[in-house]
């Protein structure tokens, strides 16, 4: 993710991501070497994106992930996407 703008031209101030899988064996978001498991929302600025990655599970799995953006006034709706990893 990078800095962006909403439909009104407002700059994005924050992003939030979360992992919708709840099985504990799935992958997880990692921010500055801190894991964020299923159900834990993670908020960060566009500049902090460089510290964020998705850590794959030990086996092939498909994770349901969500992202939304904040323009300083309102949050967007959550956008869902899936990510299939091949494991480590």
C-alpha positions in Angstrom: 0.0 0.0 0.0 1.1 3.5 -0.7 -0.1 7.0 0.0 -3.3 7.6 -1.9 -6.4 9.7 -2.1 -10.1 9.1 -1.7 -12.8 9.9 -4.2 -13.0 13.5 -2.8 -9.3 14.1 -3.2 -8.5 13.8 0.5 -5.2 12.2 1.3 -5.2 8.8 3.2 -4.1 9.3 6.8 -4.3 5.7 8.0 -4.9 2.2 6.8 -6.2 -0.7 8.8 -5.8 -4.4 8.0 -6.9 -7.6 9.7 -6.9 -11.3 9.0 -10.4 -12.8 9.0 -9.2 -16.4 9.5 -9.7 -17.8 13.0 -8.1 -21.2 12.8 -4.7 -20.2 14.4 -2.8 -22.2 11.7 -3.2 -19.6 9.1 -0.8 -16.8 8.1 -0.8 -13.5 9.9 0.1 -9.8 9.5 3.5 -8.8 10.8 4.3 -5.2 11.7 7.8 -4.3 13.0 8.4 -8.0 13.9 5.1 -8.1 16.0 2.6 -10.7 14.8 -1.1 -9.7 14.5 -3.3 -12.8 14.4 -6.8 -13.3 13.3 -9.3 -10.7 14.5 -6.6 -8.2 15.5 -6.9 -4.9 13.5 -3.6 -3.2 12.7 -3.5 0.5 12.0 -0.6 2.3 10.3 0.2 5.3 8.2 1.1 5.1 4.5 4.8 5.8 5.5 4.8 2.8 7.9 3.8 0.4 5.1 7.4 -0.6 4.7 7.3 -2.4 8.1 4.2 -4.5 7.2 4.1 -7.9 5.6 2.0 -11.0 5.6 3.7 -14.1 7.1 2.7 -17.3 5.4 1.5 -20.3 7.3 3.6 -23.4 7.5 1.4 -25.2 5.0 -0.6 -24.1 1.9 -3.6 -22.1 3.0 -6.0 -19.4 1.9 -6.5 -16.4 4.2 -9.4 -14.0 4.1 -7.9 -10.5 4.6 -9.5 -7.1 4.9 -8.2 -3.5 4.4 -9.8 -0.1 4.8 -8.6 3.5 4.7 -9.1 6.7 6.8 -8.9 10.2 5.2 -8.9 12.2 8.4 -12.8 12.4 8.5 -14.3 9.0 7.6 -13.2 5.4 7.4 -14.0 3.5 4.1 -15.8 0.3 4.2 -13.7 -2.9 4.7 -12.6 -4.4 1.4 -12.1 -8.2 1.6 -9.6 -10.2 -0.5 -8.1 -13.6 -0.3 -4.5 -14.6 -0.3 -3.3 -18.1 -1.0 0.2 -19.0 0.2 2.2 -22.1 -0.5 3.6 -22.3 3.0 7.2 -22.0 4.3 
